Amino acid sequence: MADYLAPWKFRFRGKSVRILAIVNSFLEEPNKGLAAVQLARSAGLPIHDTVKLLDTVPELFIKLPRRTDGITRYRLASSVAARGREDIEVLVHSHVRRETWIFYALVLMGVLLLLLAALAIAPTFF
């Protein structure tokens, strides 16, 4: 359950177009819980990607309790549904920007670690 909160798994970076396509599908059918299959068709995405995005981005999408027919439906979070399209795009892009900065910070830490190791080993060669 908490594996999607791991810091090395980016939930927004590289997925903003797909996330916004799903959001637009919800905005076209307001006040309605939609199944993953409906969202995948409407957004033009593979069903597997759609389900994965719906489950790993709880800030935007809420899983509704299963009905008697056994189909899981999803909705936009109420804090997101109250916003306009532009505000939602800004929200998604801010998450992408934050994850990009985290990615660059991790890369920089790796490079600095290699540099530190090289500086520690360098005196033994001279």
C-alpha positions in Angstrom: 0.0 0.0 0.0 2.7 2.5 1.0 5.1 1.4 -1.8 3.9 4.2 -4.0 5.2 6.7 -1.5 8.8 5.5 -2.0 11.0 8.5 -2.8 12.6 6.7 -5.8 9.3 6.1 -7.6 8.2 9.3 -9.3 4.4 9.4 -9.5 4.1 12.6 -11.6 7.4 13.1 -13.4 7.0 11.9 -17.0 3.3 11.1 -16.5 1.7 14.6 -16.6 0.1 14.2 -20.0 -1.6 10.9 -19.0 -2.7 12.3 -15.7 -4.2 15.4 -17.3 -6.0 13.2 -19.9 -7.6 11.2 -17.0 -8.5 14.5 -15.2 -10.1 15.8 -18.4 -12.1 12.6 -18.7 -13.4 13.2 -15.2 -14.2 16.9 -16.0 -16.2 15.8 -19.0 -18.4 13.6 -16.8 -18.8 15.7 -13.6 -20.3 14.3 -10.4 -20.0 10.8 -11.7 -17.9 7.8 -10.5 -16.1 6.3 -13.5 -14.6 2.8 -13.9 -11.0 2.5 -15.1 -12.2 1.0 -18.4 -14.3 4.1 -19.1 -11.4 6.4 -18.2 -9.0 4.4 -20.4 -11.3 4.6 -23.4 -12.1 8.3 -22.8 -8.4 9.3 -22.3 -7.1 7.0 -25.0 -4.7 5.2 -22.6 -4.0 1.5 -22.0 -6.1 0.1 -19.1 -3.0 -1.0 -17.2 -1.5 2.5 -17.2 -4.8 4.0 -16.3 -5.3 1.7 -13.3 -1.7 2.3 -12.1 -2.1 6.1 -12.3 -5.4 6.0 -10.5 -4.0 3.9 -7.7 -0.7 5.8 -7.3 -1.9 9.4 -7.3 -4.3 9.7 -4.3 -3.9 13.5 -4.3 -6.0 13.6 -7.4 -8.1 10.4 -7.6 -10.1 8.7 -5.0 -11.1 5.0 -5.2 -14.8 4.6 -4.4 -16.1 1.5 -2.5 -17.0 -1.4 -4.7 -20.6 -1.7 -5.6 -22.6 -4.9 -5.8 -21.5 -5.4 -9.4 -17.9 -5.7 -8.3 -16.6 -2.8 -10.5 -14.3 -0.3 -8.8 -15.0 3.3 -9.6 -12.9 6.4 -9.2 -13.6 10.1 -8.7 -11.6 13.3 -8.6 -10.7 14.3 -5.1 -13.1 17.0 -3.9 -10.2 19.5 -3.4 -9.3 18.9 -7.1 -12.8 18.8 -8.5 -13.5 22.3 -7.1 -10.7 23.8 -9.2 -10.7 24.8 -12.8 -8.8 23.1 -15.6 -6.0 25.6 -15.5 -5.6 25.3 -11.7 -5.4 21.5 -12.0 -2.8 21.8 -14.7 -0.8 24.1 -12.4 -1.1 21.7 -9.6 0.1 18.7 -11.7 3.0 20.7 -13.1 4.0 21.8 -9.6 4.2 18.2 -8.6 6.2 17.4 -11.7 8.6 20.3 -11.0 9.0 19.1 -7.3 9.8 15.6 -8.4 12.2 16.9 -11.1 14.1 18.8 -8.4 14.2 15.7 -6.2 15.6 13.7 -9.2 18.3 16.3 -9.9 19.2 16.4 -6.2 19.6 12.6 -6.1 21.8 12.7 -9.2 23.9 15.5 -7.7 24.3 13.6 -4.5 25.5 10.5 -6.5 28.0 12.6 -8.5 29.3 14.3 -5.3 29.6 10.9 -3.7 31.7 9.6 -6.6 33.8 12.8 -6.5 34.4 12.4 -2.8 35.4 8.8 -3.3 37.8 9.9 -6.1 39.3 12.6 -3.9 39.8 10.0 -1.1 41.5 7.5 -3.4 43.6 10.1 -5.4 46.3 10.7 -2.8 47.3 7.0 -2.9 48.3 7.4 -6.5 50.7 10.3 -5.9 
